[in-house]
Amino acid sequence: MKKLLALLFAVALSISMSSFAFSQDKMSDDKKADKKEDKMAKKDKKEHKKKEKKEKKDEMKKDEAK
C-alpha cells in the first residue's frame, strides 16, 4: 500500500512539474511573438514615414518644375 501511495505521489508531482514547465515555455513564446509584432509595427511606421517623405519630395520637384 505504501509503495502504491508513493508511486501515485511521484506521478502527481511529475505531472504538476511538467505542466508548470510547459506554461513557462508558453509565456516565453508569447513574449517572442509580442516582440515580433512590435518590430513589424516599427518597420511599418518607418516605411510609412519614408513614403510620406518621398511624396513630399516629388511634390516639391513638381512645384519647382512649374
PQR file with spaces between the fields and no chain letter, atoms N, CA, C, O and H, PARSE charges and radii, in Angstrom:
ATOM       1  N    MET     1       0.837   -1.199    0.000 -0.4000 1.5000
ATOM       2  CA   MET     1       0.000    0.000    0.000 -0.0000 2.0000
ATOM       3  C    MET     1       0.879    1.259    0.000  0.5500 1.7000
ATOM       4  O    MET     1       0.586    2.225   -0.705 -0.5500 1.4000
ATOM       5  N    LYS     2       1.957    1.239    0.796 -0.4000 1.5000
ATOM       6  CA   LYS     2       2.845    2.396    0.863 -0.0000 2.0000
ATOM       7  C    LYS     2       3.522    2.644   -0.486  0.5500 1.7000
ATOM       8  O    LYS     2       3.703    3.787   -0.906 -0.5500 1.4000
ATOM       9  H    LYS     2       2.195    0.454    1.368  0.4000 1.0000
ATOM      10  N    LYS     3       3.893    1.540   -1.160 -0.4000 1.5000
ATOM      11  CA   LYS     3       4.540    1.670   -2.458 -0.0000 2.0000
ATOM      12  C    LYS     3       3.579    2.286   -3.471  0.5500 1.7000
ATOM      13  O    LYS     3       3.981    3.133   -4.269 -0.5500 1.4000
ATOM      14  H    LYS     3       3.746    0.612   -0.819  0.4000 1.0000
ATOM      15  N    LEU     4       2.332    1.875   -3.447 -0.4000 1.5000
ATOM      16  CA   LEU     4       1.323    2.410   -4.364 -0.0000 2.0000
ATOM      17  C    LEU     4       1.095    3.894   -4.097  0.5500 1.7000
ATOM      18  O    LEU     4       0.989    4.684   -5.035 -0.5500 1.4000
ATOM      19  H    LEU     4       2.006    1.187   -2.799  0.4000 1.0000
ATOM      20  N    LEU     5       1.020    4.269   -2.851 -0.4000 1.5000
ATOM      21  CA   LEU     5       0.837    5.657   -2.475 -0.0000 2.0000
ATOM      22  C    LEU     5       2.047    6.508   -2.893  0.5500 1.7000
ATOM      23  O    LEU     5       1.879    7.631   -3.370 -0.5500 1.4000
ATOM      24  H    LEU     5       1.106    3.627   -2.088  0.4000 1.0000
ATOM      25  N    ALA     6       3.243    5.984   -2.718 -0.4000 1.5000
ATOM      26  CA   ALA     6       4.461    6.687   -3.115 -0.0000 2.0000
ATOM      27  C    ALA     6       4.515    6.852   -4.629  0.5500 1.7000
ATOM      28  O    ALA     6       4.910    7.904   -5.132 -0.5500 1.4000
ATOM      29  H    ALA     6       3.379    5.072   -2.331  0.4000 1.0000
ATOM      30  N    LEU     7       4.118    5.814   -5.348 -0.4000 1.5000
ATOM      31  CA   LEU     7       4.093    5.868   -6.811 -0.0000 2.0000
ATOM      32  C    LEU     7       3.072    6.899   -7.294  0.5500 1.7000
ATOM      33  O    LEU     7       3.352    7.675   -8.207 -0.5500 1.4000
ATOM      34  H    LEU     7       3.797    4.959   -4.939  0.4000 1.0000
ATOM      35  N    LEU     8       1.912    6.903   -6.689 -0.4000 1.5000
ATOM      36  CA   LEU     8       0.863    7.868   -7.048 -0.0000 2.0000
ATOM      37  C    LEU     8       1.332    9.299   -6.779  0.5500 1.7000
ATOM      38  O    LEU     8       1.089   10.196   -7.586 -0.5500 1.4000
ATOM      39  H    LEU     8       1.684    6.273   -5.947  0.4000 1.0000
ATOM      40  N    PHE     9       1.995    9.508   -5.660 -0.4000 1.5000
ATOM      41  CA   PHE     9       2.528   10.821   -5.320 -0.0000 2.0000
ATOM      42  C    PHE     9       3.598   11.260   -6.332  0.5500 1.7000
ATOM      43  O    PHE     9       3.633   12.420   -6.743 -0.5500 1.4000
ATOM      44  H    PHE     9       2.192    8.779   -5.004  0.4000 1.0000
ATOM      45  N    ALA    10       4.455   10.335   -6.721 -0.4000 1.5000
ATOM      46  CA   ALA    10       5.518   10.642   -7.687 -0.0000 2.0000
ATOM      47  C    ALA    10       4.920   11.018   -9.039  0.5500 1.7000
ATOM      48  O    ALA    10       5.386   11.961   -9.680 -0.5500 1.4000
ATOM      49  H    ALA    10       4.427    9.392   -6.387  0.4000 1.0000
ATOM      50  N    VAL    11       3.908   10.301   -9.474 -0.4000 1.5000
ATOM      51  CA   VAL    11       3.254   10.599  -10.759 -0.0000 2.0000
ATOM      52  C    VAL    11       2.576   11.962  -10.700  0.5500 1.7000
ATOM      53  O    VAL    11       2.705   12.760  -11.629 -0.5500 1.4000
ATOM      54  H    VAL    11       3.530    9.535   -8.954  0.4000 1.0000
ATOM      55  N    ALA    12       1.867   12.231   -9.634 -0.4000 1.5000
ATOM      56  CA   ALA    12       1.183   13.518   -9.490 -0.0000 2.0000
ATOM      57  C    ALA    12       2.190   14.666   -9.471  0.5500 1.7000
ATOM      58  O    ALA    12       1.954   15.709  -10.081 -0.5500 1.4000
ATOM      59  H    ALA    12       1.761   11.583   -8.880  0.4000 1.0000
ATOM      60  N    LEU    13       3.285   14.483   -8.788 -0.4000 1.5000
ATOM      61  CA   LEU    13       4.320   15.501   -8.710 -0.0000 2.0000
ATOM      62  C    LEU    13       4.960   15.744  -10.078  0.5500 1.7000
ATOM      63  O    LEU    13       5.194   16.892  -10.456 -0.5500 1.4000
ATOM      64  H    LEU    13       3.477   13.636   -8.292  0.4000 1.0000
ATOM      65  N    SER    14       5.240   14.685  -10.811 -0.4000 1.5000
ATOM      66  CA   SER    14       5.873   14.841  -12.127 -0.0000 2.0000
ATOM      67  C    SER    14       4.920   15.520  -13.118  0.5500 1.7000
ATOM      68  O    SER    14       5.356   16.332  -13.933 -0.5500 1.4000
ATOM      69  H    SER    14       5.050   13.753  -10.504  0.4000 1.0000
ATOM      70  N    ILE    15       3.649   15.199  -13.053 -0.4000 1.5000
ATOM      71  CA   ILE    15       2.668   15.854  -13.929 -0.0000 2.0000
ATOM      72  C    ILE    15       2.571   17.336  -13.593  0.5500 1.7000
ATOM      73  O    ILE    15       2.510   18.181  -14.486 -0.5500 1.4000
ATOM      74  H    ILE    15       3.295   14.538  -12.390  0.4000 1.0000
ATOM      75  N    SER    16       2.557   17.639  -12.323 -0.4000 1.5000
ATOM      76  CA   SER    16       2.483   19.032  -11.889 -0.0000 2.0000
ATOM      77  C    SER    16       3.697   19.824  -12.362  0.5500 1.7000
ATOM      78  O    SER    16       3.557   20.944  -12.854 -0.5500 1.4000
ATOM      79  H    SER    16       2.606   16.953  -11.598  0.4000 1.0000
ATOM      80  N    MET    17       4.872   19.254  -12.218 -0.4000 1.5000
ATOM      81  CA   MET    17       6.104   19.931  -12.624 -0.0000 2.0000
ATOM      82  C    MET    17       6.158   20.121  -14.135  0.5500 1.7000
ATOM      83  O    MET    17       6.593   21.169  -14.612 -0.5500 1.4000
ATOM      84  H    MET    17       4.986   18.344  -11.818  0.4000 1.0000
ATOM      85  N    SER    18       5.724   19.127  -14.885 -0.4000 1.5000
ATOM      86  CA   SER    18       5.778   19.237  -16.343 -0.0000 2.0000
ATOM      87  C    SER    18       4.779   20.285  -16.840  0.5500 1.7000
ATOM      88  O    SER    18       5.071   21.016  -17.786 -0.5500 1.4000
ATOM      89  H    SER    18       5.371   18.275  -14.497  0.4000 1.0000
ATOM      90  N    SER    19       3.625   20.363  -16.222 -0.4000 1.5000
ATOM      91  CA   SER    19       2.649   21.375  -16.639 -0.0000 2.0000
ATOM      92  C    SER    19       3.152   22.777  -16.308  0.5500 1.7000
ATOM      93  O    SER    19       2.913   23.722  -17.060 -0.5500 1.4000
ATOM      94  H    SER    19       3.387   19.769  -15.453  0.4000 1.0000
ATOM      95  N    PHE    20       3.846   22.909  -15.186 -0.4000 1.5000
ATOM      96  CA   PHE    20       4.434   24.200  -14.817 -0.0000 2.0000
ATOM      97  C    PHE    20       5.510   24.605  -15.823  0.5500 1.7000
ATOM      98  O    PHE    20       5.572   25.763  -16.234 -0.5500 1.4000
ATOM      99  H    PHE    20       4.040   22.142  -14.574  0.4000 1.0000
ATOM     100  N    ALA    21       6.345   23.665  -16.212 -0.4000 1.5000
ATOM     101  CA   ALA    21       7.404   23.950  -17.182 -0.0000 2.0000
ATOM     102  C    ALA    21       6.799   24.315  -18.533  0.5500 1.7000
ATOM     103  O    ALA    21       7.292   25.216  -19.212 -0.5500 1.4000
ATOM     104  H    ALA    21       6.294   22.724  -15.878  0.4000 1.0000
ATOM     105  N    PHE    22       5.742   23.627  -18.921 -0.4000 1.5000
ATOM     106  CA   PHE    22       5.075   23.919  -20.195 -0.0000 2.0000
ATOM     107  C    PHE    22       4.491   25.321  -20.188  0.5500 1.7000
ATOM     108  O    PHE    22       4.586   26.033  -21.188 -0.5500 1.4000
ATOM     109  H    PHE    22       5.342   22.896  -18.369  0.4000 1.0000
ATOM     110  N    SER    23       3.892   25.726  -19.085 -0.4000 1.5000
ATOM     111  CA   SER    23       3.296   27.061  -19.027 -0.0000 2.0000
ATOM     112  C    SER    23       4.368   28.137  -19.106  0.5500 1.7000
ATOM     113  O    SER    23       4.129   29.198  -19.683 -0.5500 1.4000
ATOM     114  H    SER    23       3.815   25.148  -18.273  0.4000 1.0000
ATOM     115  N    GLN    24       5.541   27.890  -18.541 -0.4000 1.5000
ATOM     116  CA   GLN    24       6.628   28.863  -18.642 -0.0000 2.0000
ATOM     117  C    GLN    24       7.123   28.964  -20.076  0.5500 1.7000
ATOM     118  O    GLN    24       7.411   30.064  -20.547 -0.5500 1.4000
ATOM     119  H    GLN    24       5.735   27.029  -18.072  0.4000 1.0000
ATOM     120  N    ASP    25       7.229   27.846  -20.779 -0.4000 1.5000
ATOM     121  CA   ASP    25       7.638   27.868  -22.184 -0.0000 2.0000
ATOM     122  C    ASP    25       6.628   28.635  -23.013  0.5500 1.7000
ATOM     123  O    ASP    25       7.009   29.393  -23.906 -0.5500 1.4000
ATOM     124  H    ASP    25       6.996   26.952  -20.396  0.4000 1.0000
ATOM     125  N    LYS    26       5.387   28.458  -22.742 -0.4000 1.5000
ATOM     126  CA   LYS    26       4.331   29.126  -23.491 -0.0000 2.0000
ATOM     127  C    LYS    26       4.422   30.639  -23.302  0.5500 1.7000
ATOM     128  O    LYS    26       4.220   31.397  -24.250 -0.5500 1.4000
ATOM     129  H    LYS    26       5.078   27.842  -22.016  0.4000 1.0000
ATOM     130  N    MET    27       4.721   31.072  -22.096 -0.4000 1.5000
ATOM     131  CA   MET    27       4.837   32.503  -21.835 -0.0000 2.0000
ATOM     132  C    MET    27       6.001   33.100  -22.611  0.5500 1.7000
ATOM     133  O    MET    27       5.880   34.198  -23.155 -0.5500 1.4000
ATOM     134  H    MET    27       4.884   30.455  -21.326  0.4000 1.0000
ATOM     135  N    SER    28       7.110   32.405  -22.671 -0.4000 1.5000
ATOM     136  CA   SER    28       8.265   32.933  -23.392 -0.0000 2.0000
ATOM     137  C    SER    28       7.962   33.001  -24.886  0.5500 1.7000
ATOM     138  O    SER    28       8.429   33.916  -25.565 -0.5500 1.4000
ATOM     139  H    SER    28       7.208   31.514  -22.230  0.4000 1.0000
ATOM     140  N    ASP    29       7.189   32.052  -25.407 -0.4000 1.5000
ATOM     141  CA   ASP    29       6.791   32.092  -26.818 -0.0000 2.0000
ATOM     142  C    ASP    29       5.893   33.294  -27.083  0.5500 1.7000
ATOM     143  O    ASP    29       6.000   33.938  -28.126 -0.5500 1.4000
ATOM     144  H    ASP    29       6.810   31.309  -24.856  0.4000 1.0000
ATOM     145  N    ASP    30       5.013   33.592  -26.140 -0.4000 1.5000
ATOM     146  CA   ASP    30       4.130   34.749  -26.287 -0.0000 2.0000
ATOM     147  C    ASP    30       4.936   36.041  -26.304  0.5500 1.7000
ATOM     148  O    ASP    30       4.639   36.954  -27.074 -0.5500 1.4000
ATOM     149  H    ASP    30       4.926   33.068  -25.292  0.4000 1.0000
ATOM     150  N    LYS    31       5.951   36.116  -25.458 -0.4000 1.5000
ATOM     151  CA   LYS    31       6.791   37.313  -25.412 -0.0000 2.0000
ATOM     152  C    LYS    31       7.535   37.482  -26.725  0.5500 1.7000
ATOM     153  O    LYS    31       7.678   38.598  -27.223 -0.5500 1.4000
ATOM     154  H    LYS    31       6.192   35.375  -24.832  0.4000 1.0000
ATOM     155  N    LYS    32       8.010   36.373  -27.289 -0.4000 1.5000
ATOM     156  CA   LYS    32       8.695   36.435  -28.578 -0.0000 2.0000
ATOM     157  C    LYS    32       7.744   36.940  -29.656  0.5500 1.7000
ATOM     158  O    LYS    32       8.125   37.747  -30.503 -0.5500 1.4000
ATOM     159  H    LYS    32       7.893   35.466  -26.884  0.4000 1.0000
ATOM     160  N    ALA    33       6.512   36.463  -29.618 -0.4000 1.5000
ATOM     161  CA   ALA    33       5.525   36.893  -30.610 -0.0000 2.0000
ATOM     162  C    ALA    33       5.231   38.384  -30.458  0.5500 1.7000
ATOM     163  O    ALA    33       5.081   39.101  -31.447 -0.5500 1.4000
ATOM     164  H    ALA    33       6.202   35.807  -28.929  0.4000 1.0000
ATOM     165  N    ASP    34       5.149   38.845  -29.201 -0.4000 1.5000
ATOM     166  CA   ASP    34       4.907   40.267  -28.958 -0.0000 2.0000
ATOM     167  C    ASP    34       6.058   41.107  -29.489  0.5500 1.7000
ATOM     168  O    ASP    34       5.842   42.164  -30.083 -0.5500 1.4000
ATOM     169  H    ASP    34       5.270   38.262  -28.397  0.4000 1.0000
ATOM     170  N    LYS    35       7.274   40.638  -29.275 -0.4000 1.5000
ATOM     171  CA   LYS    35       8.438   41.375  -29.768 -0.0000 2.0000
ATOM     172  C    LYS    35       8.425   41.434  -31.289  0.5500 1.7000
ATOM     173  O    LYS    35       8.762   42.459  -31.882 -0.5500 1.4000
ATOM     174  H    LYS    35       7.450   39.780  -28.793  0.4000 1.0000
ATOM     175  N    LYS    36       8.033   40.325  -31.919 -0.4000 1.5000
ATOM     176  CA   LYS    36       7.967   40.286  -33.379 -0.0000 2.0000
ATOM     177  C    LYS    36       6.934   41.284  -33.886  0.5500 1.7000
ATOM     178  O    LYS    36       7.176   41.998  -34.859 -0.5500 1.4000
ATOM     179  H    LYS    36       7.759   39.493  -31.437  0.4000 1.0000
ATOM     180  N    GLU    37       5.780   41.331  -33.220 -0.4000 1.5000
ATOM     181  CA   GLU    37       4.722   42.263  -33.620 -0.0000 2.0000
ATOM     182  C    GLU    37       5.195   43.703  -33.460  0.5500 1.7000
ATOM     183  O    GLU    37       4.935   44.541  -34.324 -0.5500 1.4000
ATOM     184  H    GLU    37       5.584   40.751  -32.430  0.4000 1.0000
ATOM     185  N    ASP    38       5.886   43.994  -32.367 -0.4000 1.5000
ATOM     186  CA   ASP    38       6.402   45.339  -32.144 -0.0000 2.0000
ATOM     187  C    ASP    38       7.398   45.713  -33.229  0.5500 1.7000
ATOM     188  O    ASP    38       7.388   46.834  -33.739 -0.5500 1.4000
ATOM     189  H    ASP    38       6.098   43.314  -31.666  0.4000 1.0000
ATOM     190  N    LYS    39       8.258   44.763  -33.576 -0.4000 1.5000
ATOM     191  CA   LYS    39       9.250   45.005  -34.614 -0.0000 2.0000
ATOM     192  C    LYS    39       8.567   45.313  -35.947  0.5500 1.7000
ATOM     193  O    LYS    39       8.966   46.228  -36.667 -0.5500 1.4000
ATOM     194  H    LYS    39       8.266   43.852  -33.162  0.4000 1.0000
ATOM     195  N    MET    40       7.537   44.537  -36.260 -0.4000 1.5000
ATOM     196  CA   MET    40       6.826   44.732  -37.525 -0.0000 2.0000
ATOM     197  C    MET    40       6.105   46.084  -37.526  0.5500 1.7000
ATOM     198  O    MET    40       6.068   46.766  -38.550 -0.5500 1.4000
ATOM     199  H    MET    40       7.213   43.793  -35.675  0.4000 1.0000
ATOM     200  N    ALA    41       5.539   46.466  -36.392 -0.4000 1.5000
ATOM     201  CA   ALA    41       4.849   47.744  -36.293 -0.0000 2.0000
ATOM     202  C    ALA    41       5.832   48.894  -36.501  0.5500 1.7000
ATOM     203  O    ALA    41       5.519   49.861  -37.196 -0.5500 1.4000
ATOM     204  H    ALA    41       5.569   45.911  -35.560  0.4000 1.0000
ATOM     205  N    LYS    42       7.001   48.795  -35.909 -0.4000 1.5000
ATOM     206  CA   LYS    42       8.020   49.834  -36.086 -0.0000 2.0000
ATOM     207  C    LYS    42       8.455   49.913  -37.539  0.5500 1.7000
ATOM     208  O    LYS    42       8.650   51.000  -38.083 -0.5500 1.4000
ATOM     209  H    LYS    42       7.255   48.010  -35.344  0.4000 1.0000
ATOM     210  N    LYS    43       8.603   48.754  -38.159 -0.4000 1.5000
ATOM     211  CA   LYS    43       9.032   48.704  -39.556 -0.0000 2.0000
ATOM     212  C    LYS    43       7.978   49.350  -40.450  0.5500 1.7000
ATOM     213  O    LYS    43       8.309   50.127  -41.345 -0.5500 1.4000
ATOM     214  H    LYS    43       8.444   47.871  -37.717  0.4000 1.0000
ATOM     215  N    ASP    44       6.711   49.028  -40.205 -0.4000 1.5000
ATOM     216  CA   ASP    44       5.623   49.621  -40.987 -0.0000 2.0000
ATOM     217  C    ASP    44       5.578   51.134  -40.812  0.5500 1.7000
ATOM     218  O    ASP    44       5.371   51.873  -41.774 -0.5500 1.4000
ATOM     219  H    ASP    44       6.443   48.397  -39.477  0.4000 1.0000
ATOM     220  N    LYS    45       5.771   51.582  -39.588 -0.4000 1.5000
ATOM     221  CA   LYS    45       5.758   53.017  -39.295 -0.0000 2.0000
ATOM     222  C    LYS    45       6.892   53.722  -40.035  0.5500 1.7000
ATOM     223  O    LYS    45       6.710   54.803  -40.595 -0.5500 1.4000
ATOM     224  H    LYS    45       5.939   50.981  -38.806  0.4000 1.0000
ATOM     225  N    LYS    46       8.062   53.089  -40.026 -0.4000 1.5000
ATOM     226  CA   LYS    46       9.235   53.651  -40.694 -0.0000 2.0000
ATOM     227  C    LYS    46       8.996   53.743  -42.203  0.5500 1.7000
ATOM     228  O    LYS    46       9.314   54.752  -42.832 -0.5500 1.4000
ATOM     229  H    LYS    46       8.210   52.211  -39.571  0.4000 1.0000
ATOM     230  N    GLU    47       8.434   52.679  -42.769 -0.4000 1.5000
ATOM     231  CA   GLU    47       8.148   52.662  -44.205 -0.0000 2.0000
ATOM     232  C    GLU    47       7.126   53.744  -44.566  0.5500 1.7000
ATOM     233  O    GLU    47       7.227   54.387  -45.611 -0.5500 1.4000
ATOM     234  H    GLU    47       8.176   51.859  -42.258  0.4000 1.0000
ATOM     235  N    HIS    48       6.150   53.929  -43.690 -0.4000 1.5000
ATOM     236  CA   HIS    48       5.123   54.938  -43.929 -0.0000 2.0000
ATOM     237  C    HIS    48       5.752   56.333  -43.954  0.5500 1.7000
ATOM     238  O    HIS    48       5.418   57.155  -44.806 -0.5500 1.4000
ATOM     239  H    HIS    48       6.068   53.407  -42.841  0.4000 1.0000
ATOM     240  N    LYS    49       6.663   56.593  -43.016 -0.4000 1.5000
ATOM     241  CA   LYS    49       7.345   57.889  -42.974 -0.0000 2.0000
ATOM     242  C    LYS    49       8.177   58.106  -44.229  0.5500 1.7000
ATOM     243  O    LYS    49       8.204   59.205  -44.784 -0.5500 1.4000
ATOM     244  H    LYS    49       6.935   55.925  -42.323  0.4000 1.0000
ATOM     245  N    LYS    50       8.866   57.038  -44.680 -0.4000 1.5000
ATOM     246  CA   LYS    50       9.668   57.140  -45.897 -0.0000 2.0000
ATOM     247  C    LYS    50       8.780   57.480  -47.093  0.5500 1.7000
ATOM     248  O    LYS    50       9.141   58.302  -47.935 -0.5500 1.4000
ATOM     249  H    LYS    50       8.844   56.145  -44.230  0.4000 1.0000
ATOM     250  N    LYS    51       7.630   56.846  -47.153 -0.4000 1.5000
ATOM     251  CA   LYS    51       6.700   57.074  -48.260 -0.0000 2.0000
ATOM     252  C    LYS    51       6.212   58.529  -48.262  0.5500 1.7000
ATOM     253  O    LYS    51       6.138   59.168  -49.311 -0.5500 1.4000
ATOM     254  H    LYS    51       7.336   56.179  -46.469  0.4000 1.0000
ATOM     255  N    GLU    52       5.881   59.039  -47.070 -0.4000 1.5000
ATOM     256  CA   GLU    52       5.430   60.436  -46.967 -0.0000 2.0000
ATOM     257  C    GLU    52       6.537   61.390  -47.395  0.5500 1.7000
ATOM     258  O    GLU    52       6.281   62.366  -48.100 -0.5500 1.4000
ATOM     259  H    GLU    52       5.941   58.520  -46.217  0.4000 1.0000
ATOM     260  N    LYS    53       7.771   61.111  -46.970 -0.4000 1.5000
ATOM     261  CA   LYS    53       8.901   61.952  -47.344 -0.0000 2.0000
ATOM     262  C    LYS    53       9.088   61.977  -48.854  0.5500 1.7000
ATOM     263  O    LYS    53       9.322   63.027  -49.452 -0.5500 1.4000
ATOM     264  H    LYS    53       7.980   60.318  -46.398  0.4000 1.0000
ATOM     265  N    LYS    54       8.980   60.802  -49.456 -0.4000 1.5000
ATOM     266  CA   LYS    54       9.159   60.693  -50.898 -0.0000 2.0000
ATOM     267  C    LYS    54       8.061   61.473  -51.636  0.5500 1.7000
ATOM     268  O    LYS    54       8.325   62.153  -52.628 -0.5500 1.4000
ATOM     269  H    LYS    54       8.789   59.948  -48.971  0.4000 1.0000
ATOM     270  N    GLU    55       6.829   61.361  -51.132 -0.4000 1.5000
ATOM     271  CA   GLU    55       5.721   62.084  -51.757 -0.0000 2.0000
ATOM     272  C    GLU    55       5.948   63.594  -51.668  0.5500 1.7000
ATOM     273  O    GLU    55       5.707   64.319  -52.633 -0.5500 1.4000
ATOM     274  H    GLU    55       6.615   60.809  -50.327  0.4000 1.0000
ATOM     275  N    LYS    56       6.408   64.062  -50.516 -0.4000 1.5000
ATOM     276  CA   LYS    56       6.684   65.487  -50.352 -0.0000 2.0000
ATOM     277  C    LYS    56       7.785   65.931  -51.307  0.5500 1.7000
ATOM     278  O    LYS    56       7.708   66.998  -51.916 -0.5500 1.4000
ATOM     279  H    LYS    56       6.604   63.473  -49.732  0.4000 1.0000
ATOM     280  N    LYS    57       8.808   65.093  -51.425 -0.4000 1.5000
ATOM     281  CA   LYS    57       9.935   65.404  -52.297 -0.0000 2.0000
ATOM     282  C    LYS    57       9.459   65.495  -53.754  0.5500 1.7000
ATOM     283  O    LYS    57       9.833   66.422  -54.473 -0.5500 1.4000
ATOM     284  H    LYS    57       8.870   64.226  -50.931  0.4000 1.0000
ATOM     285  N    ASP    58       8.652   64.550  -54.177 -0.4000 1.5000
ATOM     286  CA   ASP    58       8.119   64.553  -55.535 -0.0000 2.0000
ATOM     287  C    ASP    58       7.249   65.779  -55.777  0.5500 1.7000
ATOM     288  O    ASP    58       7.285   66.385  -56.848 -0.5500 1.4000
ATOM     289  H    ASP    58       8.349   63.797  -53.593  0.4000 1.0000
ATOM     290  N    GLU    59       6.468   66.133  -54.761 -0.4000 1.5000
ATOM     291  CA   GLU    59       5.586   67.299  -54.868 -0.0000 2.0000
ATOM     292  C    GLU    59       6.417   68.577  -55.016  0.5500 1.7000
ATOM     293  O    GLU    59       6.074   69.457  -55.805 -0.5500 1.4000
ATOM     294  H    GLU    59       6.439   65.641  -53.890  0.4000 1.0000
ATOM     295  N    MET    60       7.509   68.674  -54.254 -0.4000 1.5000
ATOM     296  CA   MET    60       8.371   69.855  -54.336 -0.0000 2.0000
ATOM     297  C    MET    60       9.044   69.938  -55.710  0.5500 1.7000
ATOM     298  O    MET    60       9.213   71.031  -56.252 -0.5500 1.4000
ATOM     299  H    MET    60       7.788   67.959  -53.613  0.4000 1.0000
ATOM     300  N    LYS    61       9.425   68.797  -56.271 -0.4000 1.5000
ATOM     301  CA   LYS    61      10.033   68.784  -57.588 -0.0000 2.0000
ATOM     302  C    LYS    61       9.044   69.274  -58.651  0.5500 1.7000
ATOM     303  O    LYS    61       9.415   70.001  -59.572 -0.5500 1.4000
ATOM     304  H    LYS    61       9.288   67.910  -55.831  0.4000 1.0000
ATOM     305  N    LYS    62       7.775   68.862  -58.506 -0.4000 1.5000
ATOM     306  CA   LYS    62       6.746   69.307  -59.448 -0.0000 2.0000
ATOM     307  C    LYS    62       6.549   70.820  -59.351  0.5500 1.7000
ATOM     308  O    LYS    62       6.402   71.509  -60.361 -0.5500 1.4000
ATOM     309  H    LYS    62       7.473   68.271  -57.757  0.4000 1.0000
ATOM     310  N    ASP    63       6.549   71.320  -58.114 -0.4000 1.5000
ATOM     311  CA   ASP    63       6.382   72.768  -57.902 -0.0000 2.0000
ATOM     312  C    ASP    63       7.559   73.539  -58.498  0.5500 1.7000
ATOM     313  O    ASP    63       7.371   74.605  -59.085 -0.5500 1.4000
ATOM     314  H    ASP    63       6.668   70.760  -57.294  0.4000 1.0000
ATOM     315  N    GLU    64       8.770   73.004  -58.348 -0.4000 1.5000
ATOM     316  CA   GLU    64       9.953   73.662  -58.897 -0.0000 2.0000
ATOM     317  C    GLU    64       9.950   73.634  -60.415  0.5500 1.7000
ATOM     318  O    GLU    64      10.438   74.564  -61.056 -0.5500 1.4000
ATOM     319  H    GLU    64       8.923   72.139  -57.871  0.4000 1.0000
ATOM     320  N    ALA    65       9.403   72.568  -60.994 -0.4000 1.5000
ATOM     321  CA   ALA    65       9.358   72.430  -62.443 -0.0000 2.0000
ATOM     322  C    ALA    65       8.405   73.467  -63.053  0.5500 1.7000
ATOM     323  O    ALA    65       8.598   73.915  -64.183 -0.5500 1.4000
ATOM     324  H    ALA    65       9.007   71.812  -60.473  0.4000 1.0000
ATOM     325  N    LYS    66       7.397   73.830  -62.300 -0.4000 1.5000
ATOM     326  CA   LYS    66       6.420   74.821  -62.799 -0.0000 2.0000
ATOM     327  C    LYS    66       7.060   76.161  -62.759  0.5500 1.7000
ATOM     328  O    LYS    66       6.436   77.155  -63.129 -0.5500 1.4000
ATOM     329  H    LYS    66       7.241   73.466  -61.382  0.4000 1.0000
